Amino acid sequence: MIWRIPRQSYRRPAPLPVGLPSSVRALSSSLISNLNVASILALPPLSDDQSPRTIVVTGHVRTIRNQKRHSFVEIGDGSTIRSLQALLDPAQAISLGTGTAVTISGSWRRSPPGKEQSHELHAVDVTVVGATDPESYPIQKKYHSAEYLRTIPHLRLRSPFHALLARLRSDCEFYVSAFFRANQYIRLQPPVITSSDCEGAGEVFTLRPKEGKRALLSGSSAGTDEFFRGPKYLTVSSQLHLEAFVHEHQKVWALSPTFRAEKSDTPRHLSEFYMLEAELRTGSIGSVMDLVEDLIRDIAVKVQSSDVGKELLAVKHTMEADTGKEMSSRTEVMIRRWSGLKRKFWPRITYTEAIKLLEAAANDPQIVFHYKPSWQSGLQLEHEKFIAAEIGQGSPVFVTDYPRSVKPFYMLPSDVKGVTMDGDQPTVACFDLLLPEACEVVGGSLREHRLEPLLRAMQEHRLLPLARSEDQECGLASPRKSAEPSDLDWYVDLRRYGSVPHGGFGLGFDRLLGYLAGVDNIRDVVPWPRYYGKCDC
């Protein structure tokens, strides 16, 4: 049987007017429906000889102001920080309150002179889609602290500023994807469940199945009957798996969730966050830094010119009161940050040069460090802030060639011929990118692509049995596999069979978003923040 759509049931959409959002449909028609608030507010103003348009809008009531003859209702739907004002009869507004989901249809007319909104919706029909109790609704038209809003993450998403952050995240993901596609990178989906700790810090979440009724009755437990025949973890980085792909695809990237069981109660740390990672075939750490610099600069330029960027400069959000920031100063901070990211050249200094700078600063009585800078102990947060401010002067700073002792096993020495960046002190070809005020946001390195040096490094970090040192050369001049298995045997195989020089980086995507948005606490950037002692919803 052939089904045919009746001719009268199909309407060909009218052409889109030039310069308007693609969602704006059929402006020449008497009825405009299926539009969000942002698209309605972007409609061209009505001329004197034009009849009012019929508009249908769906959203949540942000505020309602009742007067004797009229009720003024502000509708929002997350598409813009602005609200659409609807003019209702008091009888139409009886069942409405803050938080109510409604659909309102009516005529889109010019507002009286002196009104903030040039047009308003004169309601004809009001339908309550989802009722709410206005007295108990947690988000009212008043100041709410950021700490309070974190207790209701499922509802704070409806606040104008958090809806704006969601759109910033969406836009930035698009910019990242477009950048990598233009540079011929392949996007991949690495696994979340892994068999190893990539960073070697031991801050991993162990994965176990929930014990069912059958297991409880039989007395068995997940600890003795492993689902995967051994302990597995939530990933702390996708780097190792991307390295497997780079041997075939040459340039790859991923944006995926990452998990750290780190008991840090700071505004900079989360237990679940998104990491933007990329790997490419290269023998130069400079080319990896160039990639990072081009990527972040591209994002900053596009954010600043976007509608979301303009709204970020205009919006006043609750985090200002918590940090004591005034609206004007926050706007100035954001403009300064964006300008710094757009600079042509970002300074690059070695770790050794940074330590010398810090040691000289520590001798200044006006500069106080809680942690004395030393070459062996690495950089603390206060050191990173000083370097970013002193060297960057508003722009990001690359710090390169850290001591081998403070970095993971997989990093290539700074000079594979045996010469290091600090005399007898071994260093590795790596970098951290420090942003002013936010500090470390990106870390990258060249990877050890040679088999024997990798095996030695893994032994030093106790990731392989010491018996590995007795491996003999065989076959294609590569050591034998040990009879004692390791969770990283597959990673070693990448070097055993046709390895190539390569490097890459990991970028804390949520930290970057917070930096762009002027939000200092990462818990306010992530829609569902998980951190030590907190995992609601």
C-alpha positions in Angstrom: 0.0 0.0 0.0 1.3 3.5 -0.9 0.6 6.2 1.7 0.0 9.7 0.3 0.1 12.9 2.3 -2.9 15.1 1.5 -1.9 18.1 -0.5 -3.4 20.5 1.9 -1.5 19.1 4.9 1.9 20.2 3.6 3.0 23.8 3.5 6.2 24.9 1.9 8.2 27.1 4.2 8.6 30.7 3.2 12.2 31.9 2.3 14.3 33.1 5.3 14.9 36.9 5.5 18.5 37.9 5.1 20.4 38.5 8.4 18.0 36.7 10.7 18.5 33.5 12.6 17.8 30.4 10.6 15.0 29.4 13.0 12.9 32.5 12.0 10.4 31.1 9.6 7.6 32.5 7.5 7.8 36.2 8.5 5.5 37.1 5.7 2.9 34.8 7.2 0.3 36.0 9.7 1.4 33.3 12.2 5.0 32.8 13.5 5.4 29.7 15.7 8.1 27.3 16.8 10.5 30.2 17.5 12.6 30.7 20.6 12.7 33.9 22.5 16.0 35.0 21.0 14.6 34.6 17.4 11.5 36.5 18.3 13.4 39.4 19.9 15.6 39.5 16.7 12.6 40.1 14.4 12.8 43.4 12.5 10.7 46.2 13.9 7.2 46.7 12.5 6.7 49.6 10.3 3.7 52.0 10.7 1.8 50.4 7.9 2.4 46.7 9.0 -0.2 44.7 10.9 0.8 43.1 14.2 2.2 39.6 13.8 0.7 36.6 15.5 3.4 35.0 17.8 3.4 31.7 19.7 6.1 31.3 22.3 6.8 28.6 24.9 9.0 29.0 27.9 9.1 29.5 31.7 7.8 32.5 33.6 10.8 34.4 35.1 8.8 37.1 36.8 5.2 38.3 36.9 4.0 41.8 37.9 0.3 42.2 38.4 -1.5 45.5 38.1 -5.2 46.4 38.2 -5.7 46.3 34.5 -2.8 44.3 33.2 -0.3 41.6 34.2 3.3 41.8 32.8 4.9 38.4 32.4 8.5 37.9 31.5 9.2 34.7 29.5 12.6 33.0 29.1 13.6 29.8 27.4 17.4 29.7 27.7 18.1 31.0 24.2 19.1 34.4 25.5 19.6 36.2 28.8 16.9 38.6 27.8 13.2 38.0 28.6 10.2 38.4 26.3 7.5 40.6 27.9 3.9 39.5 27.5 0.9 41.6 28.3 -1.9 39.6 29.9 -5.3 40.3 31.4 -5.2 39.6 35.1 -7.6 36.7 34.6 -5.2 35.1 32.3 -2.4 35.3 34.8 -4.2 33.8 37.8 -2.6 30.4 37.4 0.8 31.7 36.6 3.8 32.1 38.9 7.6 32.2 38.7 8.8 28.9 37.2 5.5 28.0 35.4 6.0 26.5 32.0 3.6 28.2 29.5 2.7 28.6 25.9 1.4 32.1 25.0 0.0 33.2 21.7 -1.0 36.6 20.7 -0.1 39.7 18.6 3.5 41.1 18.5 3.1 44.8 18.8 5.2 47.9 19.4 5.7 48.8 23.0 4.7 52.3 24.2 7.5 54.9 24.0 10.1 54.7 26.8 9.9 51.0 27.3 13.1 48.9 27.5 11.7 46.3 25.1 10.7 47.7 21.7 7.9 45.2 21.2 5.7 43.1 23.5 3.4 40.2 23.1 -0.3 41.0 23.7 -1.6 37.6 24.8 -4.8 36.1 23.3 -4.4 32.5 24.6 -2.4 31.3 27.6 -1.8 27.6 28.2 -0.2 26.2 31.3 2.2 23.5 30.1 3.6 22.7 33.5 2.3 24.2 36.8 4.4 25.1 39.7 4.0 26.4 43.3 5.4 30.0 43.1 5.9 30.1 46.8 8.1 27.1 47.0 9.9 27.5 43.7 13.6 27.7 44.7 14.7 30.3 42.1 13.0 33.7 42.8 13.6 37.2 41.5 16.2 38.0 44.1 19.8 37.4 44.8 20.9 33.7 45.1 24.4 32.9 46.2 26.5 30.6 44.0 26.8 28.3 46.9 23.0 28.0 47.2 22.6 27.4 43.5 25.0 24.5 43.7 22.6 22.7 46.0 20.0 22.7 43.2 22.0 21.9 40.0 18.9 20.5 38.4 17.1 23.8 38.7 19.9 26.4 38.4 20.1 25.3 34.8 17.0 27.5 34.2 18.7 30.6 35.5 19.6 33.0 32.7 23.3 33.0 33.5 23.7 29.2 33.7 21.7 28.9 30.5 24.2 31.3 28.9 27.1 29.1 30.1 25.4 26.1 28.5 25.3 27.9 25.2 29.0 29.0 25.6 29.9 25.4 26.1 27.9 24.3 23.0 29.5 27.1 20.9 33.0 26.3 22.0 32.6 22.6 21.3 31.6 23.6 17.8 34.6 26.0 17.4 36.9 23.2 18.5 35.4 20.7 16.1 35.6 23.2 13.2 39.2 24.0 14.0 40.4 20.4 14.1 38.4 19.5 11.0 39.9 22.4 9.1 43.3 21.1 10.1 42.5 17.5 9.0 42.3 15.9 12.5 40.2 12.8 13.1 37.8 12.9 16.1 37.7 9.7 18.1 35.8 8.3 21.0 38.3 6.7 23.5 37.0 4.4 26.2 36.0 5.6 29.6 36.7 2.2 31.3 40.5 1.5 31.4 42.9 -1.0 32.8 45.6 1.4 33.8 46.4 4.8 35.5 47.8 7.0 32.7 49.3 9.6 35.0 50.6 7.1 37.6 49.4 9.2 40.5 47.0 6.5 41.8 44.1 8.9 42.0 41.6 6.7 40.1 38.1 5.4 40.7 37.9 1.7 40.7 35.0 0.2 38.8 32.9 -2.7 40.3 29.4 -3.9 39.4 26.7 -3.5 42.0 26.0 -6.8 43.8 22.7 -8.3 42.8 20.4 -10.4 44.9 21.8 -13.6 43.4 25.4 -12.6 44.5 24.2 -11.8 48.0 22.4 -15.1 48.4 25.4 -17.1 47.2 27.8 -15.1 49.4 30.0 -14.1 46.5 31.1 -10.5 46.1 32.5 -8.2 43.4 35.8 -8.3 45.1 36.4 -12.0 44.5 34.6 -12.4 41.2 35.8 -9.5 39.0 33.4 -8.5 36.2 36.4 -7.8 33.9 38.7 -10.6 35.4 40.7 -7.9 37.2 40.4 -4.3 38.6 39.4 -1.6 36.1 39.2 2.1 36.5 37.5 5.2 35.2 39.9 7.0 32.9 42.1 9.8 34.1 43.2 10.6 30.5 42.5 9.4 27.0 46.1 10.0 25.9 47.4 6.5 25.8 44.5 5.3 23.6 44.9 8.3 21.3 48.5 7.3 20.9 47.3 4.0 19.5 45.3 5.8 16.9 48.0 8.3 15.9 50.1 5.5 14.5 47.5 5.1 11.8 45.6 8.4 11.5 48.6 10.8 12.1 46.4 13.6 13.7 43.6 12.8 16.2 41.7 14.4 18.9 38.9 13.7 21.5 36.7 15.6 24.0 35.7 13.2 26.6 34.9 12.9 30.3 37.8 12.3 32.7 37.8 11.2 36.4 40.1 11.9 39.2 39.7 10.6 42.8 41.5 13.6 44.2 40.3 14.9 47.5 40.8 18.5 46.6 38.3 21.0 47.9 39.3 24.0 45.8 37.6 26.1 43.1 39.9 24.6 40.5 39.3 20.9 41.0 36.5 18.4 40.1 36.2 14.7 40.3 34.6 14.6 36.8 35.4 17.0 34.1 36.0 17.2 30.3 39.4 16.9 28.8 40.2 18.1 25.3 43.1 16.0 24.1 45.0 15.7 20.8 47.9 13.7 19.4 49.9 14.3 16.3 53.0 12.9 14.6 55.8 15.2 15.3 59.3 15.4 16.7 59.1 19.0 17.8 57.6 20.1 21.1 57.3 23.6 19.5 54.8 22.2 16.9 52.6 21.0 19.8 52.7 24.4 21.5 51.9 26.1 18.2 48.8 23.9 17.9 47.6 24.8 21.4 48.2 28.5 20.8 46.4 28.5 17.5 43.4 26.5 18.9 42.9 28.7 22.0 43.4 31.9 20.0 40.8 30.7 17.5 38.3 30.0 20.2 38.8 33.4 21.9 38.4 35.3 18.6 35.1 33.5 17.8 33.7 33.8 21.3 34.4 37.6 21.4 32.6 38.1 18.1 29.6 35.8 19.0 26.2 36.6 20.4 27.2 34.6 23.5 30.3 36.7 23.9 28.3 39.9 23.8 25.8 38.6 26.4 28.7 37.5 28.7 29.9 41.1 28.7 26.4 42.4 29.5 25.1 39.9 32.0 25.2 40.4 35.7 25.4 37.1 37.6 25.4 35.9 41.2 29.0 35.0 41.3 29.9 38.7 41.3 28.5 39.2 44.8 30.3 36.1 46.1 33.7 37.4 44.9 33.1 41.0 45.6 33.5 42.0 41.9 31.6 44.9 40.5 29.9 44.5 37.1 32.3 47.0 35.4 35.4 45.3 36.8 34.2 41.8 35.7 33.6 43.1 32.2 37.1 44.7 32.2 38.6 41.4 33.3 36.9 39.4 30.5 38.0 41.9 27.9 41.5 41.8 29.2 41.6 38.0 29.1 40.2 37.8 25.6 42.7 40.4 24.4 45.5 38.4 26.0 44.5 35.2 24.3 44.3 37.0 20.9 47.9 38.2 21.1 50.1 37.0 18.3 53.0 35.5 20.3 52.8 33.9 23.7 56.1 33.9 25.8 57.9 30.6 26.2 60.4 30.0 29.0 62.1 26.9 30.3 61.4 25.5 33.8 64.9 26.3 34.8 64.5 29.9 33.7 61.3 30.0 35.7 62.9 28.7 38.8 65.7 31.3 38.6 63.1 34.0 38.2 61.2 32.8 41.3 64.4 32.5 43.4 65.3 36.1 42.5 61.8 37.2 43.4 61.9 35.3 46.7 64.8 37.6 47.8 62.5 40.6 47.4 61.0 41.4 50.8 57.8 42.7 49.2 57.2 39.3 47.5 56.1 36.4 49.8 55.9 32.8 48.8 54.4 30.2 51.1 56.4 27.6 49.3 60.1 28.2 48.7 60.8 27.7 45.0 63.3 24.9 44.2 64.2 23.0 41.1 63.3 19.5 42.5 59.9 20.3 44.0 58.0 21.6 41.0 55.8 24.7 40.7 53.1 25.6 43.2 50.0 27.5 42.3 51.4 30.7 43.7 54.5 30.3 41.6 52.4 29.8 38.4 50.5 32.9 39.2 53.6 34.9 39.6 55.2 33.6 36.3 51.9 34.2 34.4 51.7 37.8 35.7 55.4 38.6 35.4 56.3 37.0 32.1 52.9 36.9 30.4 51.9 40.5 31.1 48.3 39.6 30.2 49.0 36.8 27.7 49.4 33.0 28.4 52.9 31.6 29.1 54.4 28.3 28.1 56.8 26.8 30.7 58.8 24.0 29.1 61.3 21.2 30.0 60.3 20.2 33.5 62.4 17.9 35.6 61.9 14.3 34.7 61.3 13.4 38.3 58.0 15.4 38.5 56.5 14.2 35.3 54.9 10.9 34.1 56.8 8.0 32.6 55.8 8.4 29.0 57.6 11.7 28.3 60.5 12.0 25.9 63.8 13.5 27.3 64.4 17.1 26.3 67.3 16.0 24.2 67.3 12.3 23.1 71.1 12.5 22.6 71.6 12.8 26.4 72.1 16.5 26.8 69.6 18.1 29.2 68.3 21.6 29.7 70.0 22.0 33.1 73.4 20.4 33.0 73.3 17.2 35.0 69.6 17.5 35.8 67.4 15.3 33.5 64.5 17.1 31.9 61.7 16.0 29.5 60.3 17.6 26.4 57.0 18.9 27.9 55.2 22.1 28.6 52.5 23.6 30.8 50.4 26.5 29.6 49.7 29.1 32.3 46.8 31.5 31.9 46.9 34.8 33.9 44.9 34.4 37.1 43.8 30.8 36.2 47.3 29.2 35.9 47.8 25.7 34.4 45.1 24.8 31.9 47.1 22.8 29.3 49.8 20.2 29.7 51.6 18.5 26.8 54.7 16.7 25.8 56.5 14.6 23.2 56.0 10.9 24.0 58.8 8.4 24.4 58.5 6.5 21.1 61.6 4.2 21.6 61.0 0.8 23.1 64.0 0.3 25.4 63.9 3.8 27.0 60.2 3.4 27.6 60.7 0.0 29.3 63.4 1.6 31.6 61.1 4.5 32.4 58.2 2.2 33.3 60.5 0.2 35.5 61.6 3.3 37.3 58.0 4.2 37.9 57.3 0.6 39.0 54.8 0.1 36.2 56.6 -3.0 34.9 58.3 -5.9 36.8 62.0 -5.5 37.3 62.4 -8.8 35.3 61.9 -6.7 32.2 65.5 -5.5 32.5 66.6 -9.0 31.5 64.8 -8.8 28.1 67.0 -9.9 25.2 67.0 -8.5 21.7 65.3 -10.8 19.3 63.4 -10.6 16.0 63.3 -7.0 14.8 65.8 -5.8 17.4 63.1 -5.5 20.1 63.1 -7.0 23.6 61.1 -10.1 24.4 57.8 -9.9 26.1 57.9 -10.8 29.8 56.1 -13.9 30.9 54.6 -11.7 33.8 51.7 -9.7 32.3 51.2 -6.0 32.8 48.2 -3.8 32.3 50.4 -1.7 30.0 51.6 -4.5 27.7 49.4 -3.2 24.9 51.0 0.3 25.3 54.5 -1.2 25.0 53.4 -3.0 21.9 52.8 0.3 20.2 56.6 0.9 20.5 57.5 -2.7 19.6 55.7 -2.7 16.3 56.4 0.3 14.0 56.4 3.2 16.4 56.7 6.8 15.2 57.7 10.1 16.9 54.6 11.9 18.2 53.4 14.3 20.9 50.2 15.8 22.2 48.4 17.7 24.9 45.5 17.7 27.3 43.4 20.8 27.9 41.1 21.2 30.8 38.0 22.2 28.8 35.9 23.3 31.8 38.8 25.5 33.2 39.1 27.2 29.8 35.3 27.9 29.7 35.5 29.4 33.2 38.4 31.6 32.1 36.5 32.8 29.0 33.3 33.5 31.0 35.0 35.2 33.9 33.8 32.5 36.4 36.5 31.7 38.9 34.9 28.6 40.4 34.8 25.6 38.1 31.8 24.2 40.1 29.7 27.0 38.5 30.9 26.2 35.0 30.0 22.5 35.0 26.2 21.8 35.0 26.5 18.8 37.3 29.6 19.3 39.4 31.1 16.3 41.1 33.8 16.9 43.7 34.9 15.4 47.0 31.9 14.8 49.2 29.4 16.0 46.6 27.6 14.1 43.8 24.0 15.1 43.7 21.5 14.2 41.0 
